[in-house]
């Protein structure tokens, strides 16, 4: 079953099941920060406001309690996230 990703500030979509949240955001032309794509650096952190995720690999980078690393997780339910300042929606 696919889950809905809602991004505060105006994006709502159902990603392909095989994509990480970061890949799903990129498929919707969201220019999100990242570096390693494996949970090592923590640069891609976003705030999880509602819902649950499952990690496809155990991240090493530290995150705040309410943050997730979208490079290495997928939605386990419908989720609502808030992108950090600096992320852009591209046309």
C-alpha positions, 0 to 999 in steps of 0.5 A, spaced: 500 500 500 502 506 498 502 512 503 501 519 502 507 524 503 504 531 505 509 537 505 508 543 509 507 549 504 503 546 498 505 539 496 501 532 496 503 526 493 503 519 493 510 516 491 512 510 488 513 504 494 520 503 492 523 510 493 526 513 499 522 519 501 528 523 499 528 520 492 520 521 492 521 529 493 526 529 488 521 526 483 516 531 485 522 537 483 523 538 490 530 541 491 532 538 498 539 538 501 543 531 501 550 529 501 551 521 502 544 518 501 546 513 506 544 516 513 551 518 515 551 526 514 545 528 516 544 534 511 537 531 509 534 532 515 526 534 515 521 534 521 516 529 521 510 532 523 505 526 523 505 519 521 511 514 521 517 512 517 521 505 517 528 506 515 531 501 510 538 502 513 540 504 520 542 511 520 549 513 523 547 521 523 544 524 529 537 527 528 533 531 533 527 527 536 522 529 531 526 529 525 528 524 520 533 522 515 529 522 508 535 519 504 534 512 508 527 511 510 520 510 507 513 512 509 510 507 514 503 511 514 501 517 511 506 522 513 506 530 514 513 533 513 516 540 514 522 541 509 528 546 512 529 553 510 533 553 503 529 547 500 526 549 493 520 547 489 522 547 482 518 548 476 
